[in-house]
């Protein structure tokens, strides 16, 4: 496989993997998050928040992938980018690394969203006892 | 298989084992703590899943970000040093993640127990 073929295949493959990672993270977190949102703000509005979680995770993953540029390593034109296979592999690794970093940041952000939801619901045992 | 690939795979396996170990060590205590503070079981599940996702993504990202510059015919200790360099990044990232997570849980405890 020539370097140019490798660049084309790896670019789209890593992009797809990044997108799938974002979707996978959303699917892992969706069930508990939907339950929390439904308990706090009701079923109708919880759907909006759950969809926002999906959009956010997917966007974070794609953003991580797109944030790595092939021109960052001193390569000005296309021929220079294609010339070195090691550099191409390294860029693919960096794309996946950034995807992971962005997903981690997004998950932490949504942890704070859940915290705010819990505070809004006042879902401590004591508060529940007060209400009942 | 090139020396680069061998060192990368070794570091990857080691980092996955480290993540599993940390998760196994912290999960029972964390689950108990969250169950005590948060009445919604879904919230406990969410925070535990988020914890696992962040650990895995950060550890594997650190291995992917490390460079293993090994030439053909590299000696045993050169592999060890290369893997150790990769693991250094993994530990650094895990340290930051645990720090942030501890901060998050502290805020959670402080905010929710204050309302009791």
Boltz contact constraints between the chains, C-beta under 6 A:
constraints:
  - contact:
      token1: [A, 25]
      token2: [B, 53]
      max_distance: 6.0
  - contact:
      token1: [A, 28]
      token2: [B, 49]
      max_distance: 6.0
  - contact:
      token1: [A, 29]
      token2: [B, 49]
      max_distance: 6.0
  - contact:
      token1: [A, 32]
      token2: [B, 42]
      max_distance: 6.0
  - contact:
      token1: [A, 32]
      token2: [B, 45]
      max_distance: 6.0
  - contact:
      token1: [A, 32]
      token2: [B, 46]
      max_distance: 6.0
  - contact:
      token1: [A, 33]
      token2: [B, 46]
      max_distance: 6.0
  - contact:
      token1: [A, 35]
      token2: [B, 42]
      max_distance: 6.0
  - contact:
      token1: [A, 36]
      token2: [B, 40]
      max_distance: 6.0
  - contact:
      token1: [A, 36]
      token2: [B, 42]
      max_distance: 6.0
  - contact:
      token1: [A, 36]
      token2: [B, 43]
      max_distance: 6.0
  - contact:
      token1: [A, 39]
      token2: [B, 40]
      max_distance: 6.0
  - contact:
      token1: [A, 93]
      token2: [B, 64]
      max_distance: 6.0
  - contact:
      token1: [A, 96]
      token2: [B, 64]
      max_distance: 6.0
  - contact:
      token1: [A, 97]
      token2: [B, 61]
      max_distance: 6.0
  - contact:
      token1: [A, 97]
      token2: [B, 64]
      max_distance: 6.0
  - contact:
      token1: [A, 97]
      token2: [B, 65]
      max_distance: 6.0
  - contact:
      token1: [A, 100]
      token2: [B, 57]
      max_distance: 6.0
  - contact:
      token1: [A, 100]
      token2: [B, 61]
      max_distance: 6.0
  - contact:
      token1: [A, 101]
      token2: [B, 61]
      max_distance: 6.0
  - contact:
      token1: [A, 103]
      token2: [B, 57]
      max_distance: 6.0
  - contact:
      token1: [A, 104]
      token2: [B, 54]
      max_distance: 6.0
  - contact:
      token1: [A, 104]
      token2: [B, 57]
      max_distance: 6.0
  - contact:
      token1: [A, 104]
      token2: [B, 58]
      max_distance: 6.0
  - contact:
      token1: [A, 107]
      token2: [B, 50]
      max_distance: 6.0
  - contact:
      token1: [A, 107]
      token2: [B, 53]
      max_distance: 6.0
  - contact:
      token1: [A, 107]
      token2: [B, 54]
      max_distance: 6.0
  - contact:
      token1: [A, 111]
      token2: [B, 50]
      max_distance: 6.0
  - contact:
      token1: [A, 111]
      token2: [B, 104]
      max_distance: 6.0
  - contact:
      token1: [A, 114]
      token2: [B, 46]
      max_distance: 6.0
  - contact:
      token1: [A, 115]
      token2: [B, 108]
      max_distance: 6.0
  - contact:
      token1: [A, 118]
      token2: [B, 43]
      max_distance: 6.0
  - contact:
      token1: [A, 119]
      token2: [B, 111]
      max_distance: 6.0
  - contact:
      token1: [A, 122]
      token2: [B, 115]
      max_distance: 6.0
  - contact:
      token1: [A, 123]
      token2: [B, 39]
      max_distance: 6.0
  - contact:
      token1: [A, 123]
      token2: [B, 40]
      max_distance: 6.0
  - contact:
      token1: [A, 124]
      token2: [B, 112]
      max_distance: 6.0
  - contact:
      token1: [A, 124]
      token2: [B, 115]
      max_distance: 6.0
  - contact:
      token1: [A, 124]
      token2: [B, 116]
      max_distance: 6.0
  - contact:
      token1: [A, 125]
      token2: [B, 39]
      max_distance: 6.0
  - contact:
      token1: [A, 126]
      token2: [B, 116]
      max_distance: 6.0
  - contact:
      token1: [A, 127]
      token2: [B, 115]
      max_distance: 6.0
  - contact:
      token1: [A, 128]
      token2: [B, 39]
      max_distance: 6.0
